[in-house]
């Protein structure tokens, strides 16, 4: 979802490619996925800006000190922000208010909620998908050990807490998954991969571009569709291109299936990326890549994609070559 007129809350990434950063040329050594510095917080305000914001908010406060509409003030201030430049549809004003509209999806590790962010006194608003990773009292993340191989936690106390599954460690894991997904989406968005725009992250909550209709109906998952032969071939071609983009960064999805691919306006979009795997650094990277390709190829084959078009081994060979290419 990308720059659009402000009265349209659905967005299509293909119309925003010119706003993304150009892909950098390859170097002789590709840095490890976890070598990258953690995303920095943006948007710290000067005192003058804080005064201006307070005055603006005071204009909209009711007697209880809360927004006259919506559930809370925008959580943009103090959150970690998505890649620059921010798309035009995104509401970044701190006087905006967020309203909870319901649950879009429940999952094993996180729930996704629909949130409307609007600027009081104007017709500007956007829809966001708020993915909230569960805290310590909920069930643990499945298969987290394998996905975390090759990633490094620099504080030994934190690593011990996560390994021993203490309450502190479980909370750290939840935030680590949120940070991992936000970082992966930011990186992939910046190189032009078909992913939702990551608007912001605060703790265990990641707020993403909502892909769907203006009335809040989400785009369907690939698993929900029964595409005709031409559509099936087109979706496979889009998928192969997306996986090659990831492989160019040395990555694979890590849990790819027809349930974590959306189809929005005939465009395939990758979602659910907290477990993105560095194929080179993770000792099981090749295993995850192989599983991703064969899992999704099986779905396409079951829907009638000819073997000459959807050969998983041929695609896998291309991805391995791309992932390990130097220079």
Rosetta blueprint (number, residue, H / E / L):
1 X L
2 X L
3 X L
4 X L
5 X L
6 X L
7 X L
8 X L
9 X L
10 X L
11 X L
12 X L
13 X H
14 X H
15 X H
16 X H
17 X H
18 X H
19 X H
20 X L
21 X L
22 X L
23 X L
24 X L
25 X L
26 X L
27 X L
28 X L
29 X L
30 X L
31 X L
32 X L
33 X H
34 X H
35 X H
36 X L
37 X L
38 X L
39 X L
40 X L
41 X L
42 X L
43 X L
44 X L
45 X L
46 X L
47 X H
48 X H
49 X H
50 X H
51 X H
52 X H
53 X H
54 X H
55 X H
56 X H
57 X H
58 X H
59 X L
60 X L
61 X E
62 X L
63 X L
64 X L
65 X L
66 X L
67 X E
68 X L
69 X L
70 X L
71 X L
72 X E
73 X E
74 X L
75 X L
76 X L
77 X L
78 X L
79 X L
80 X E
81 X E
82 X L
83 X L
84 X L
85 X L
86 X L
87 X L
88 X L
89 X L
90 X L
91 X L
92 X L
93 X L
94 X L
95 X L
96 X E
97 X E
98 X E
99 X E
100 X E
101 X E
102 X E
103 X E
104 X E
105 X E
106 X E
107 X L
108 X L
109 X L
110 X E
111 X E
112 X E
113 X E
114 X E
115 X E
116 X E
117 X E
118 X E
119 X E
120 X L
121 X L
122 X L
123 X L
124 X L
125 X E
126 X E
127 X E
128 X E
129 X E
130 X E
131 X E
132 X E
133 X E
134 X L
135 X L
136 X L
137 X L
138 X L
139 X L
140 X L
141 X L
142 X L
143 X L
144 X H
145 X H
146 X H
147 X H
148 X H
149 X L
150 X L
151 X L
152 X L
153 X L
154 X L
155 X L
156 X H
157 X H
158 X H
159 X H
160 X H
161 X H
162 X H
163 X H
164 X H
165 X L
166 X L
167 X H
168 X H
169 X H
170 X H
171 X H
172 X H
173 X H
174 X H
175 X H
176 X H
177 X H
178 X H
179 X H
180 X H
181 X H
182 X H
183 X H
184 X H
185 X H
186 X H
187 X H
188 X H
189 X H
190 X H
191 X L
192 X L
193 X L
194 X L
195 X E
196 X L
197 X L
198 X E
199 X E
200 X E
201 X E
202 X E
203 X L
204 X L
205 X E
206 X E
207 X E
208 X E
209 X E
210 X L
211 X L
212 X E
213 X L
214 X L
215 X L
216 X L
217 X L
218 X E
219 X L
220 X E
221 X E
222 X H
223 X H
224 X H
225 X L
226 X L
227 X L
228 X L
229 X H
230 X H
231 X H
232 X H
233 X H
234 X H
235 X H
236 X H
237 X H
238 X H
239 X H
240 X H
241 X H
242 X H
243 X H
244 X H
245 X H
246 X H
247 X H
248 X H
249 X L
250 X L
251 X E
252 X E
253 X L
254 X L
255 X L
256 X L
257 X L
258 X H
259 X H
260 X H
261 X E
262 X E
263 X E
264 X E
265 X L
266 X L
267 X E
268 X E
269 X E
270 X E
271 X L
272 X L
273 X L
274 X L
275 X L
276 X L
277 X E
278 X E
279 X L
280 X L
281 X L
282 X L
283 X L
284 X L
285 X H
286 X H
287 X H
288 X H
289 X H
290 X H
291 X H
292 X H
293 X H
294 X H
295 X H
296 X H
297 X H
298 X H
299 X H
300 X H
301 X H
302 X H
303 X L
304 X L
305 X L
306 X L
307 X L
308 X L
309 X L
310 X L
311 X L
312 X H
313 X H
314 X H
315 X H
316 X H
317 X H
318 X H
319 X H
320 X H
321 X H
322 X H
323 X H
324 X L
325 X L
326 X L
327 X L
